[in-house]
Amino acid sequence: MRTRFEPALRQVFHLYWRFVRGMTLGVRAVVLDSENRVFLVKHSYVSGWHLPGGGVETGETFREALQRELAEEGRIELVGEPALLGIYLNSHVSRRDHVAVYLVRQFRQDRLPEPNREIVDCGFYETRALPAETTAGTRLRIAEAIENRPPIRTWR
């Protein structure tokens, strides 16, 4: 049941959250190798297989954040410019407010350093035989990248 106070309460909560919690931004990457295999990571703090990526730090560009996260999580170094697939709300990508998802096809993988401690496992997987625990959002982003089509909805 809607009350006459509901619009005012929404406005108050909106202002409260704007001042208490800043907007968080994140990046993710669909990294495809020359055989069209996709790079996935498994984190220690959340279940399932995910696209590599993470938060954008203060003063950092999306590209800088993407490069840092790929190096930390998969020993991957960007060579060319990644292509923006879309910017999504957090509900299907991560806990960030907005997440920019990129397609990465030009990269080098350095075998020397190990991924950071938050990564339990990582590797390239055939897109037709993804691990069973691959999240639905990850599967959707991979399908969009493979089919070279724009996202169905940009804001989700």
Secondary structure, 3 states (H helix, E strand, C coil): CCCCCHHHHHHHHHHHHHHHCCCCEEEEEEEECCCCEEEEEEECCCCCEECCEEECCCCCCHHHHHHHHHHHHHCEEECCCCEEEEEEEHHHCCCCCEEEEEEECCEEECCCCCCCCCEEEEEEEECCCCCCCECHHHHHHHHHHHCCCCCCCCCC
